[in-house]
Amino acid sequence: MFINLLNKKIKFIDLYAGIGGFHQGLSKLGHECVWASEINENLHELYKKNYPSTPIDKNILKTDIKLIPKHDLLTAGFPCQPFSRAGNRLGFVDQQGNHFFKILEILKHHDTPYFILENVETIKKHDSGNTFKIIINKLEELNYDVLSETLSPHEFNIPQHRRRTFIVGKKKNIGGLKEFIWPKKKDISKTSINTLTFKSLPNENLFLDIKKEKVISVWEDFVLNFPNPNKFPSFPIWAHEFGANYEYENITPFKSSAKELIGKKGAFGIKIPEVSKQKILANYIPRYSNSKTPLFPKWKINFIRKNRDFYNNHKDYIDSWIHNLDGLEFSHQKFEWTCKGEKNTFDDKLLQFRPSGLRVKKNNWIPALTTIKTQSVFIKKINRKLSILELCQLQSLEFLHYPDHENGGIKAMGNSVNATIVSLIAKKLIK
């Protein structure tokens, strides 16, 4: 039966609601959230405070779907860990991956006219594309027209690079998706962090500790005084390769004998003494090179080669500077400059501490918000990390009650869907 939703306030449910990205994106269009679910205790309680008129359940897998109110639209940013690079990528084998089948049950039981689903970009590639084929086929079996697209806030002039896969569906008996078009992307050259209103909440601790301030100072000195600014490398700098000559192309240190390693130069060019192979791997070979594998992947061989060539080409400068790395953590002895063509300064850049090293990038947009607090972005020009208010702007969110920055707030923002993208999709979908 055709349901005319034109100019009508529709009712929607918000599954895996998190901090309420779908809720806000649709509420801004005048639609009503009639039910939600969120298993995380802190986010569950926060959701109740921010959306007091919306009933919210906890564990969707234990929900009696017959008790879910009648609705026109189902939204769900279903758990992404089974499909993401950050998770174990088990897909439907993972217990969390099975949440998708709960969504199917709800859609089938309620004969829901519309849905919008969201997940990580890599869901399309999981299991060589088979996982995504199953998802689309199962939805189509319920008589939906289904389309998918990968979108990022930065493509709509919101300064966050966060590519996510959106899947939309509409029942064929109400017209399907024949007239649906995805929101038109904007000119990304106009995307800038300068559109943010730089404000913070009281008592937010947004300043770096002394150790990280030193890391920035050390690498800033390296960049500013580099003798040939036009040839500063854009590949990751692994300082542990400076002066090293252990074998890496045809055999790894792990597969090499102690005899083959003794006398070679390991991390930072330190000569490997006559000690056991176990001690050699533990104390003289960089962590990324002591893995238990007979051969390194091509990308790692390429990075090691580039770093050794870089050292040989700038040996005098590096040797006079390298003592500055003494005492820094392993990851802080690595560096990524992703600002090719930009001025060799830090003042107008974005900085991020990552396992791959201190990353410096252009200030056009923020890297994708992660759920990991230690990977917060530091903006040199305001001399602090991003605040909760700024994270909210990057996800197009506003609250009466904000999540706590130190206690789950960053994770909540990293898991959220961008509310503006939700609004743009819903405008195109619900006609």
C-alpha positions in Angstrom: 0.0 0.0 0.0 1.4 3.4 -1.0 2.2 5.7 2.0 2.2 9.4 1.1 5.0 10.9 3.2 5.3 14.1 1.3 5.3 17.1 3.7 4.5 14.8 6.5 6.5 14.4 9.8 7.6 10.8 9.6 8.4 8.4 12.5 11.8 6.8 12.6 13.7 4.4 14.9 17.4 4.9 15.8 19.3 1.6 16.2 22.8 1.5 17.7 22.1 5.1 18.4 25.3 6.1 20.1 25.3 9.8 20.7 22.4 10.4 18.3 23.8 11.4 14.9 20.8 9.9 13.0 18.4 11.4 15.6 19.8 14.9 15.1 20.1 14.7 11.3 16.4 13.7 11.0 15.0 15.8 13.8 16.4 18.9 12.0 14.1 18.0 9.1 11.1 17.9 11.5 10.9 14.1 11.8 10.1 12.2 15.0 12.2 9.5 16.7 9.8 7.1 18.3 12.3 4.5 19.6 16.0 3.9 20.0 18.5 1.4 21.2 22.0 1.8 22.6 23.9 -0.8 24.7 26.7 1.4 26.0 25.6 2.4 29.5 27.1 5.9 29.5 25.8 6.7 26.0 22.4 5.2 26.9 22.0 7.5 29.9 23.3 10.5 27.9 20.8 9.8 25.1 18.0 9.8 27.6 19.1 13.2 28.9 19.4 14.8 25.4 16.3 13.1 23.9 13.9 12.6 26.9 10.8 12.0 24.8 12.4 9.0 23.0 12.0 5.6 24.6 15.4 3.8 24.4 16.2 0.1 24.9 19.6 -1.4 25.5 20.6 -4.7 23.9 18.9 -4.9 20.5 19.6 -8.6 20.2 17.4 -9.2 23.2 14.6 -6.8 22.1 11.2 -8.2 21.3 10.8 -6.6 17.9 7.0 -6.8 18.2 7.3 -4.1 20.9 9.1 -1.7 18.6 6.7 1.1 17.7 5.3 1.5 14.2 7.7 3.6 12.1 8.3 4.8 8.5 12.1 4.8 8.5 14.8 2.6 10.2 18.2 4.1 10.7 21.2 2.1 11.9 25.0 2.6 12.1 25.3 -1.0 13.0 28.6 -2.2 14.7 31.5 -1.6 12.3 34.3 -3.4 14.2 33.7 -6.7 12.3 34.4 -5.0 9.0 36.8 -2.2 9.8 40.6 -2.1 9.7 40.6 -1.3 13.4 38.6 -4.4 14.2 39.3 -8.1 13.7 37.4 -8.1 10.3 35.6 -11.3 11.0 32.4 -9.9 9.4 29.3 -12.1 9.9 31.3 -14.7 11.8 31.7 -12.0 14.5 28.9 -11.9 17.0 28.6 -8.1 16.4 28.4 -8.8 12.6 25.2 -10.7 13.3 23.5 -7.4 14.2 22.7 -7.0 10.5 20.4 -9.9 10.6 18.5 -8.4 13.6 18.0 -5.3 11.3 16.5 -7.6 8.7 14.1 -9.1 11.2 12.8 -5.6 12.2 12.5 -4.5 8.6 10.6 -7.6 7.7 8.3 -7.7 10.7 7.3 -4.0 10.5 7.3 -3.8 6.7 9.3 -0.5 7.1 9.0 1.7 4.0 12.5 3.2 4.2 15.9 2.6 5.8 19.3 4.3 6.0 22.3 2.3 7.1 25.8 3.4 7.7 29.1 1.5 8.1 32.8 1.8 7.4 34.1 2.2 3.9 35.9 -1.2 4.0 32.6 -3.1 4.4 32.4 -3.1 0.6 35.8 -4.9 0.4 35.4 -7.3 3.3 35.8 -11.0 2.3 36.5 -9.9 -1.3 33.2 -8.2 -1.6 31.1 -11.2 -0.5 29.9 -9.6 2.7 28.5 -6.6 1.0 26.8 -8.8 -1.7 25.1 -10.7 1.1 23.9 -7.4 2.7 22.5 -6.0 -0.6 20.9 -9.4 -1.6 19.2 -9.8 1.8 17.7 -6.3 1.7 16.5 -6.8 -1.9 14.8 -10.1 -0.9 12.6 -7.9 1.4 11.3 -6.1 -1.7 13.5 -3.0 -1.3 15.3 -1.0 -4.0 18.8 -0.6 -2.6 21.6 1.8 -3.4 24.9 2.5 -1.7 27.5 5.3 -1.8 30.6 6.3 0.1 30.5 9.9 1.4 32.7 12.0 3.6 31.9 15.3 5.5 34.8 17.1 3.8 33.0 16.6 0.4 30.3 18.9 1.8 32.6 21.5 3.2 32.6 20.1 6.7 36.3 19.9 7.7 36.6 16.2 8.5 37.8 13.5 6.1 35.7 10.5 7.1 34.6 8.2 4.4 31.6 6.0 5.3 29.4 3.7 3.3 25.7 4.6 3.3 23.0 2.2 2.2 19.5 3.4 1.5 16.4 1.4 0.7 12.8 2.1 -0.2 10.0 -0.4 -0.8 9.4 -1.1 -4.4 5.6 -1.0 -3.9 5.9 2.7 -3.0 8.0 3.6 -6.0 11.4 2.3 -5.1 14.5 4.5 -5.7 13.8 5.4 -9.3 13.9 9.1 -8.5 16.6 9.0 -5.8 19.9 10.7 -6.3 22.7 11.1 -3.8 23.4 14.5 -2.4 25.6 16.6 -4.7 29.1 17.0 -3.4 30.7 20.5 -3.1 34.0 22.0 -4.1 36.4 20.5 -1.6 39.0 23.3 -2.2 36.6 25.4 -0.1 36.7 23.0 2.8 38.7 24.5 5.7 39.1 24.1 9.4 38.7 27.9 9.6 35.0 27.3 9.4 35.1 25.9 12.9 34.2 28.1 15.9 37.1 27.4 18.2 35.6 27.1 21.6 35.9 24.7 24.5 33.9 23.7 27.5 35.1 24.7 31.0 37.7 22.4 32.6 38.6 20.5 29.4 42.3 19.5 29.6 43.3 20.1 26.0 47.0 20.8 26.4 49.8 18.4 25.6 52.1 17.0 28.2 55.7 17.9 28.3 56.8 14.8 26.5 54.6 15.4 23.5 55.6 19.1 23.4 59.2 18.0 23.2 58.3 15.6 20.3 56.8 18.5 18.4 59.7 20.7 19.1 62.3 18.1 18.0 60.6 17.4 14.6 59.7 21.1 14.0 63.4 21.8 14.4 64.3 19.0 11.9 61.8 20.4 9.3 62.7 24.1 9.8 66.4 23.6 9.5 66.4 21.0 6.7 69.0 22.1 4.2 66.9 21.5 1.1 63.3 22.4 1.9 62.0 21.6 -1.6 63.2 18.0 -1.3 61.7 17.2 2.1 60.4 13.7 1.9 56.7 12.9 1.8 57.2 9.2 2.7 57.2 8.3 6.4 60.5 8.9 8.1 61.7 6.0 10.2 64.7 7.4 12.0 65.7 3.9 13.2 67.0 3.3 9.6 69.5 6.1 9.8 72.8 4.4 9.5 71.4 0.9 9.6 72.6 -1.8 7.1 71.0 -5.1 8.3 69.6 -7.2 5.5 65.9 -6.6 4.7 65.2 -7.1 1.0 65.7 -10.9 0.5 65.6 -12.0 4.1 64.4 -10.6 7.4 66.4 -10.4 10.6 64.1 -13.1 12.1 65.2 -15.5 9.4 68.8 -14.5 9.5 71.3 -16.3 11.7 73.0 -14.5 14.6 76.3 -14.9 12.7 74.7 -13.0 9.7 73.5 -10.2 11.9 76.6 -9.7 14.2 78.8 -6.9 12.9 75.9 -5.3 10.9 74.4 -2.0 11.9 71.0 -2.0 13.5 68.7 0.8 14.6 70.3 4.2 14.5 73.5 2.7 13.0 74.5 0.9 16.2 76.9 -2.0 15.5 75.4 -5.3 16.5 77.7 -7.0 19.1 78.3 -10.8 19.6 75.2 -11.6 21.6 72.4 -14.1 21.1 69.9 -13.7 18.3 67.1 -13.2 20.8 69.0 -10.2 22.2 69.8 -8.9 18.7 66.1 -8.9 17.7 65.0 -7.4 21.0 67.7 -4.6 21.4 69.2 -3.8 18.0 66.6 -4.3 15.3 63.6 -1.8 15.0 60.3 -3.2 16.1 58.8 -3.1 12.7 61.6 -5.3 11.4 61.8 -8.0 14.1 58.5 -9.7 13.2 58.4 -13.4 12.7 58.2 -13.5 8.9 60.7 -14.8 6.2 60.1 -11.8 3.9 58.8 -8.2 4.3 56.0 -6.9 2.2 57.0 -4.7 -0.7 55.7 -1.5 1.0 57.9 -2.1 4.0 61.0 -2.9 1.9 60.2 0.3 -0.1 60.0 2.5 3.1 63.2 1.0 4.5 65.1 1.6 1.3 63.8 5.2 1.0 64.8 6.0 4.6 68.3 4.6 4.1 68.8 6.6 0.8 67.4 9.7 2.6 70.0 9.3 5.3 72.9 8.7 2.9 71.9 11.9 0.9 71.7 14.1 4.1 74.1 12.3 6.4 75.9 15.4 7.8 72.7 17.2 8.7 71.0 14.1 10.2 74.1 13.1 12.2 74.3 16.6 13.7 70.6 16.5 14.7 69.8 12.9 15.6 70.8 13.1 19.3 67.5 15.1 19.8 65.6 11.8 19.5 67.3 10.4 22.6 64.7 9.4 25.2 61.7 9.7 22.9 59.2 6.8 22.7 59.5 4.4 19.7 56.5 5.8 17.8 57.7 9.4 18.5 60.9 8.6 16.6 58.9 8.3 13.4 57.5 11.2 11.4 55.0 11.8 8.6 55.0 15.0 6.6 51.9 15.0 4.4 52.2 18.6 3.3 54.0 18.4 -0.1 54.0 21.8 -1.7 53.3 23.6 1.5 55.6 25.8 3.5 58.0 23.9 5.8 56.5 25.3 9.0 54.2 23.8 11.7 52.4 27.0 12.6 49.6 26.6 10.0 49.4 22.8 10.2 47.5 20.0 12.0 49.4 17.5 14.1 48.4 14.1 15.2 50.2 11.5 17.4 49.8 8.1 15.8 51.4 4.7 16.2 53.0 5.4 12.8 54.6 8.6 14.2 53.9 12.3 14.5 51.8 13.2 11.5 51.8 16.7 10.1 49.2 17.7 7.5 47.6 20.6 5.8 44.9 22.5 7.7 42.1 21.9 5.1 40.4 19.2 7.1 40.8 17.0 10.1 41.6 13.3 9.7 38.8 11.0 10.5 37.9 11.2 14.2 38.9 7.9 15.8 37.6 6.2 19.0 41.2 6.4 20.4 41.9 9.2 22.7 45.6 9.2 22.2 45.2 10.0 18.5 43.6 13.4 19.2 44.4 16.2 16.7 46.5 19.1 17.9 46.2 22.4 16.1 49.4 24.5 16.3 47.8 27.9 15.8 45.5 27.5 18.9 48.2 25.4 20.7 45.8 22.7 21.9 43.9 19.6 21.1 40.4 19.7 19.7 37.6 20.3 22.2 34.4 18.4 22.6 32.6 21.4 21.0 34.9 21.3 18.0 34.4 17.5 17.7 30.7 18.1 17.7 31.0 20.7 14.9 32.9 18.1 12.9 30.0 15.7 13.3 27.4 18.4 12.9 26.0 17.8 16.4 24.7 20.1 19.1 23.7 19.1 22.7 22.2 20.3 25.9 24.3 17.6 27.7 27.7 17.0 26.3 29.8 13.8 26.7 32.7 14.0 28.9 36.0 14.5 27.0 38.0 12.2 29.2 35.3 9.6 29.9 34.0 8.2 26.6 33.5 11.5 24.7 36.1 11.0 22.1 35.0 7.4 21.5 31.4 8.6 21.1 32.3 11.2 18.5 34.5 8.7 16.7 31.6 6.3 16.4 29.0 8.8 15.4 27.5 9.4 12.0 27.6 12.9 10.7 24.2 14.5 11.2 24.4 16.9 8.1 25.1 13.9 5.8 22.1 12.1 7.3 19.9 15.2 6.6 21.1 15.5 3.0 20.4 11.9 2.3 17.0 11.9 4.0 15.9 14.9 2.0 16.6 13.0 -1.2 15.2 9.7 0.1 11.9 10.7 1.7 9.6 12.2 -0.9 
